[in-house]
Amino acid sequence: MSKALTNTDFNFNGQKSVYHGKVRDVYNINDDKLVMVATDRISAFDVVLPKGIPFKGQILNQIAAKFLDATSDIVPNWKMATPDPMVTVGKKAESFPVEMIIRGYLTGSSWRAYKAGARAICGVAIPEGMKEHQKFPKPIITPTTKAAEGHDEDISKEDIIAKGLISADDYAKIEEITYKLFERGTEIAAKRGLILVDTKYEFGKIGDQIILIDEIHTPDSSRYFYAEGYEERFAKGEAQKQLSKEFVREWLMDNGFQGKDGQKVPEMTEEIVNGISDRYIELYENITGEKFQKADVSSDIAARIEQNVSTYLMGR
């Protein structure tokens, strides 16, 4: 079985603190830079699964870096450099406590809510008579709060502003940027024979400037369908062929796990782990149009990262 990096414990020069998230470990350097390590951990239903997925961190990091570069004309972003295949170094911003989720299709959690009778998500009305995987007349934004632990919570635009989480002026700006980023992502996906179904964006501020932070258009933050055959499958009410983390959620649900109390994560066999890794590589190659080049994991992955990041920071 290939190696996977599931934990980090670095002590970089100038390091002030470290935050260990569900998937990423973020090191604060001198309160002005962040070293974000995309580990091979995988989460679903807000639970970190017991085994890491080989090359997942590299895939997420490299896809995000490509899309940050491809959208920098729409909004400035936090990225400064990628000194290691699993690491991005960027500017530290004051992050907004909300994730901007934008949906082009009624799929996944939105479909599960709709099927259960909901006709509004985060204050956004959903038309009657829609079917699973149906395209919305216009993409909808369904924000969530950002939880340090546990589940993110749906929240409406009105509540975000009323609670003072984001000012009305700033929200209007990030709402406009969200639509533009989704449009760009949709255009890029279409060139690769894919449909960008839904995704999330996170924003922050440096001074008065709004910037895009974290990842963008990766399989952890986004859902893609294959465009070929979409209409035929939709007309027949069949499942869509997709590239996203949804297949992991579906595998867990099929085995009786949805992150609820008392439920146990099913056994992650070597076959399951390698199968998930292969699906991530498949998405990378489809969305980028490039052959995935596996980073060297023959030696200590953490030692490689530490050397690459330390060399970069010494040169800054």
C-alpha positions as CSV (number, residue, x, y, z in Angstrom):
1,M,0.0,0.0,0.0
2,S,1.3,3.5,-0.8
3,K,2.2,5.9,1.9
4,A,-0.2,8.5,3.1
5,L,0.5,11.6,5.2
6,T,-2.2,11.9,7.9
7,N,-0.4,14.0,10.6
8,T,2.1,16.8,10.7
9,D,4.0,18.4,13.5
10,F,6.4,20.9,12.0
11,N,8.3,23.8,13.7
12,F,9.2,26.2,11.0
13,N,11.3,29.3,11.4
14,G,9.0,32.2,12.6
15,Q,6.1,29.8,13.4
16,K,3.6,31.4,15.8
17,S,0.9,28.7,15.9
18,V,-0.7,25.8,14.0
19,Y,-4.2,24.8,13.3
20,H,-5.1,21.2,12.5
21,G,-8.3,21.1,10.4
22,K,-10.2,18.1,9.1
23,V,-7.9,17.8,6.1
24,R,-5.4,20.7,6.2
25,D,-2.8,21.7,8.7
26,V,-2.1,25.4,8.7
27,Y,1.0,27.0,10.1
28,N,1.1,30.7,11.0
29,I,4.5,32.2,10.1
30,N,5.2,35.6,11.7
31,D,1.4,36.5,11.6
32,D,1.7,37.4,7.9
33,K,2.1,34.1,6.0
34,L,0.4,30.8,6.2
35,V,1.9,27.4,5.3
36,M,-1.1,25.2,4.3
37,V,-0.3,21.5,4.2
38,A,-2.9,19.4,2.3
39,T,-2.6,16.1,4.2
40,D,-4.0,12.8,2.9
41,R,-6.7,12.8,5.5
42,I,-10.2,12.5,4.2
43,S,-13.5,13.6,5.8
44,A,-17.1,12.9,5.1
45,F,-20.2,14.0,7.1
46,D,-17.8,16.2,9.0
47,V,-15.9,13.1,10.3
48,V,-12.3,12.4,9.6
49,L,-12.1,8.8,8.3
50,P,-9.5,6.5,10.0
51,K,-7.2,6.0,7.0
52,G,-5.5,8.5,4.7
53,I,-5.8,8.4,0.9
54,P,-2.4,8.3,-1.0
55,F,-1.7,11.3,-3.2
56,K,-5.0,13.0,-2.2
57,G,-3.2,16.0,-0.5
58,Q,-1.0,16.5,-3.6
59,I,-4.1,16.4,-5.9
60,L,-6.1,18.9,-3.8
61,N,-3.1,21.2,-3.5
62,Q,-2.2,21.2,-7.2
63,I,-5.8,21.6,-8.5
64,A,-6.4,24.5,-6.1
65,A,-3.1,26.2,-7.1
66,K,-4.1,25.9,-10.8
67,F,-7.5,27.4,-10.2
68,L,-6.2,30.2,-8.0
69,D,-4.0,31.2,-10.9
70,A,-6.8,30.8,-13.4
71,T,-9.1,33.1,-11.5
72,S,-6.7,35.8,-10.1
73,D,-8.1,38.3,-12.7
74,I,-11.5,38.0,-11.0
75,V,-10.4,38.4,-7.4
76,P,-7.0,38.5,-5.7
77,N,-6.1,35.4,-3.8
78,W,-3.9,34.3,-0.9
79,K,-1.4,32.1,-2.8
80,M,2.2,33.1,-2.9
81,A,4.0,29.8,-3.8
82,T,3.7,26.0,-3.8
83,P,7.2,24.9,-2.5
84,D,6.1,21.3,-2.2
85,P,3.4,19.3,-4.1
86,M,1.3,19.1,-0.9
87,V,1.9,22.7,0.3
88,T,0.8,26.2,-0.5
89,V,2.3,29.2,1.2
90,G,0.2,32.4,1.1
91,K,-0.8,35.6,2.7
92,K,-2.6,35.6,6.0
93,A,-6.0,37.2,5.9
94,E,-8.8,37.9,8.4
95,S,-11.3,35.2,7.2
96,F,-15.0,35.6,7.0
97,P,-16.8,33.1,9.2
98,V,-19.0,31.9,6.3
99,E,-18.5,29.6,3.4
100,M,-20.2,30.6,0.1
101,I,-21.7,27.5,-1.4
102,I,-23.0,27.9,-4.9
103,R,-25.1,25.2,-6.6
104,G,-26.0,24.9,-10.3
105,Y,-27.9,21.7,-9.9
106,L,-30.3,20.0,-7.4
107,T,-28.0,17.3,-6.2
108,G,-26.4,15.8,-3.1
109,S,-27.5,17.4,0.3
110,S,-29.8,19.9,-1.5
111,W,-31.6,17.0,-3.2
112,R,-31.9,15.1,0.1
113,A,-33.4,18.2,1.7
114,Y,-35.8,18.7,-1.2
115,K,-36.8,15.1,-1.3
116,A,-37.7,15.4,2.4
117,G,-40.0,18.3,1.7
118,A,-37.9,21.4,1.9
119,R,-38.7,24.1,-0.7
120,A,-36.2,26.6,0.5
121,I,-32.5,26.3,1.3
122,C,-30.8,29.0,3.3
123,G,-33.7,31.3,2.5
124,V,-33.5,30.6,-1.2
125,A,-36.8,29.3,-2.7
126,I,-36.6,26.1,-4.8
127,P,-39.3,25.6,-7.4
128,E,-41.8,22.8,-7.1
129,G,-41.6,19.7,-9.4
130,M,-37.8,19.5,-9.7
131,K,-36.0,16.2,-10.1
132,E,-32.7,15.0,-8.8
133,H,-29.7,16.4,-10.8
134,Q,-31.9,19.0,-12.5
135,K,-30.2,22.3,-13.4
136,F,-31.4,25.4,-11.6
137,P,-32.7,28.2,-13.8
138,K,-29.8,30.2,-12.3
139,P,-27.2,29.1,-9.8
140,I,-28.2,29.6,-6.2
141,I,-25.9,30.6,-3.2
142,T,-26.6,28.6,0.0
143,P,-24.1,29.8,2.6
144,T,-23.0,27.9,5.7
145,T,-21.3,29.0,8.9
146,K,-17.7,27.7,9.3
147,A,-17.5,25.4,12.3
148,A,-14.1,24.8,13.9
149,E,-15.5,21.4,15.1
150,G,-18.6,19.5,14.2
151,H,-21.1,20.4,11.5
152,D,-21.3,23.6,9.5
153,E,-24.8,25.1,9.7
154,D,-26.9,26.4,6.9
155,I,-27.6,30.2,7.2
156,S,-29.4,32.7,5.1
157,K,-28.0,35.9,3.6
158,E,-30.3,37.9,5.7
159,D,-29.2,36.2,9.0
160,I,-25.5,36.6,8.0
161,I,-26.0,40.4,7.7
162,A,-28.4,40.7,10.7
163,K,-25.9,38.8,13.0
164,G,-23.0,41.0,11.8
165,L,-21.0,38.1,10.5
166,I,-20.3,40.0,7.3
167,S,-21.3,43.6,6.5
168,A,-24.0,44.1,3.9
169,D,-21.5,45.8,1.6
170,D,-18.9,43.0,1.9
171,Y,-21.5,40.4,1.4
172,A,-22.7,42.0,-1.8
173,K,-19.1,42.0,-3.0
174,I,-18.4,38.3,-2.2
175,E,-21.8,37.3,-3.6
176,E,-20.9,38.9,-7.0
177,I,-17.4,37.3,-6.9
178,T,-18.9,33.9,-6.1
179,Y,-21.1,34.0,-9.2
180,K,-18.1,35.1,-11.4
181,L,-15.9,32.4,-10.0
182,F,-18.5,29.7,-10.6
183,E,-19.0,31.0,-14.2
184,R,-15.2,30.7,-14.8
185,G,-15.1,27.3,-13.2
186,T,-18.1,26.2,-15.3
187,E,-16.3,27.4,-18.5
188,I,-13.1,25.6,-17.7
189,A,-14.9,22.4,-16.8
190,A,-16.9,22.5,-20.0
191,K,-13.7,22.5,-22.0
192,R,-12.8,19.2,-20.3
193,G,-16.1,17.6,-20.9
194,L,-17.3,18.2,-17.3
195,I,-20.1,20.0,-15.6
196,L,-19.2,22.0,-12.4
197,V,-22.3,21.1,-10.4
198,D,-21.6,22.9,-7.1
199,T,-18.7,24.2,-5.1
200,K,-17.7,26.4,-2.2
201,Y,-15.5,29.5,-1.8
202,E,-14.0,31.1,1.3
203,F,-13.0,34.7,1.5
204,G,-11.0,37.0,3.8
205,K,-9.7,40.5,4.0
206,I,-6.3,42.1,4.2
207,G,-6.9,45.6,5.2
208,D,-9.8,46.7,3.1
209,Q,-9.1,44.2,0.3
210,I,-11.2,41.1,-0.1
211,I,-9.2,38.1,-1.2
212,L,-10.1,34.5,-2.1
213,I,-8.6,32.0,0.4
214,D,-8.3,28.2,1.0
215,E,-8.9,25.8,-1.9
216,I,-10.9,26.2,-5.1
217,H,-12.6,23.8,-7.5
218,T,-11.1,20.7,-5.9
219,P,-12.9,17.3,-5.5
220,D,-13.2,18.1,-1.8
221,S,-14.9,21.4,-2.3
222,S,-16.7,20.7,-5.6
223,R,-18.8,18.3,-7.5
224,Y,-18.4,17.5,-11.2
225,F,-20.6,15.5,-13.6
226,Y,-19.4,14.1,-16.9
227,A,-21.2,16.2,-19.6
228,E,-21.4,13.3,-22.0
229,G,-24.6,11.3,-21.2
230,Y,-25.9,13.8,-18.7
231,E,-29.1,14.5,-20.5
232,E,-29.8,10.8,-21.2
233,R,-29.2,9.8,-17.7
234,F,-31.3,12.7,-16.3
235,A,-34.2,11.8,-18.7
236,K,-34.2,8.2,-17.4
237,G,-33.8,9.2,-13.8
238,E,-30.5,7.5,-13.6
239,A,-27.5,8.4,-11.3
240,Q,-25.1,10.7,-12.9
241,K,-21.5,9.7,-13.6
242,Q,-19.6,12.1,-11.4
243,L,-16.2,13.1,-10.2
244,S,-16.5,14.3,-6.6
245,K,-16.3,13.2,-3.0
246,E,-19.9,12.2,-3.2
247,F,-19.0,8.6,-4.1
248,V,-17.3,8.4,-0.7
249,R,-20.4,9.6,1.0
250,E,-22.5,7.2,-1.0
251,W,-20.2,4.3,0.0
252,L,-20.5,5.3,3.7
253,M,-24.3,5.6,3.5
254,D,-24.6,2.2,1.8
255,N,-22.7,0.8,4.7
256,G,-24.8,2.5,7.4
257,F,-22.8,5.6,8.2
258,Q,-23.8,9.2,8.0
259,G,-21.8,10.7,10.9
260,K,-24.6,10.2,13.4
261,D,-24.1,9.2,17.1
262,G,-23.6,5.5,17.5
263,Q,-22.7,4.9,13.9
264,K,-19.4,3.2,13.0
265,V,-17.2,4.0,10.0
266,P,-17.1,0.8,7.8
267,E,-13.8,-0.9,7.3
268,M,-11.6,0.9,4.9
269,T,-9.8,-2.0,3.2
270,E,-6.7,-1.5,1.0
271,E,-9.0,-2.0,-2.0
272,I,-11.3,0.8,-0.9
273,V,-8.5,3.2,0.0
274,N,-6.7,2.6,-3.3
275,G,-10.0,2.9,-5.2
276,I,-10.6,6.3,-3.7
277,S,-7.1,7.4,-4.6
278,D,-7.6,6.3,-8.2
279,R,-10.8,8.3,-8.3
280,Y,-9.0,11.4,-7.1
281,I,-6.3,10.9,-9.8
282,E,-9.0,10.5,-12.4
283,L,-10.6,13.8,-11.4
284,Y,-7.2,15.6,-11.5
285,E,-6.5,14.4,-15.0
286,N,-9.9,15.2,-16.2
287,I,-10.2,18.7,-14.8
288,T,-6.7,19.8,-15.6
289,G,-6.2,17.9,-18.9
290,E,-2.8,16.8,-17.6
291,K,-1.3,13.5,-16.6
292,F,-0.9,13.3,-12.8
293,Q,2.7,13.0,-11.7
294,K,3.0,11.3,-8.4
295,A,5.3,13.0,-5.9
296,D,8.2,10.9,-4.5
297,V,6.9,9.0,-1.5
298,S,9.8,6.5,-1.4
299,S,11.2,8.3,1.7
300,D,9.7,10.3,4.6
301,I,7.0,12.6,3.1
302,A,7.0,14.9,6.2
303,A,10.8,15.3,6.0
304,R,10.5,16.2,2.3
305,I,7.9,18.8,3.1
306,E,9.9,20.3,6.0
307,Q,13.0,20.7,3.8
308,N,11.1,22.2,0.9
309,V,9.1,24.7,3.0
310,S,12.1,25.7,5.2
311,T,14.2,26.4,2.0
312,Y,11.4,28.6,0.7
313,L,10.9,30.5,3.9
314,M,14.7,31.1,4.2
315,G,14.7,32.7,0.8
316,R,11.8,35.1,1.6
